Amino acid sequence: MSLLNVLVCADRVDVVTDSRTESIANGGPGSASKLHIVALPAVLLAGRGIASVPLVASIGLQHRAPSFDACLAMLPGLVRDALQAMATGAAAQGIDPQNPALAQHELVMAGWSNRLGRMAAVHVLKRDAQALLQVEMIEPGECVLAPHVDGVTDGGQIHTGADLVTMARRQLVAWNLGHPMAPLGGPLQVAELRQGRITISTVTDA
């Protein structure tokens, strides 16, 4: 489980993630960045679920996709291949492929779209092992706030990256109170994307 907050505007995209990880094999905690950059088109990927999926997808896009729009055309196939490879590898280790940690995944990719003439982001979601991969654009003014926490993510206005960080702090507290066996946490990573530029900072007081 991870935190993934995204706000899309015409001139920028803001992304906030936590950094806590958990081993699928034994549940042991760890820490890692959940932000992955495709350098040439200045595209960013971030995900919830199997941490290696956005990493594998970003590697698959390096040197092959010169723009966000080219990345968008390739992304669903790369995600499907990565999920299948993870499930196959887990099965070989005796891990149930129906395990929600393997079967559920959520990913956002953001960057400048030449076709749209603005910043853009796509939301990729797989709800369980049997579900089809859902791929939807996030429209300007819309945001993704995950995980959903009743009374937290369904209230308040999100207009800036600072608003996303404030929301993330509230999500961390509320989620961890209700899910002590599946906590979120670690330093928050905050990314701001503009045309041709990605800025990433770390917030350690979350």
Summary of the structure (lengths in Angstrom):
residues: 206
radius of gyration: 16.2
end to end distance: 17.0
largest distance: 47.4
contacts: 669
relative contact order: 0.22
helix: 28%
strand: 33%
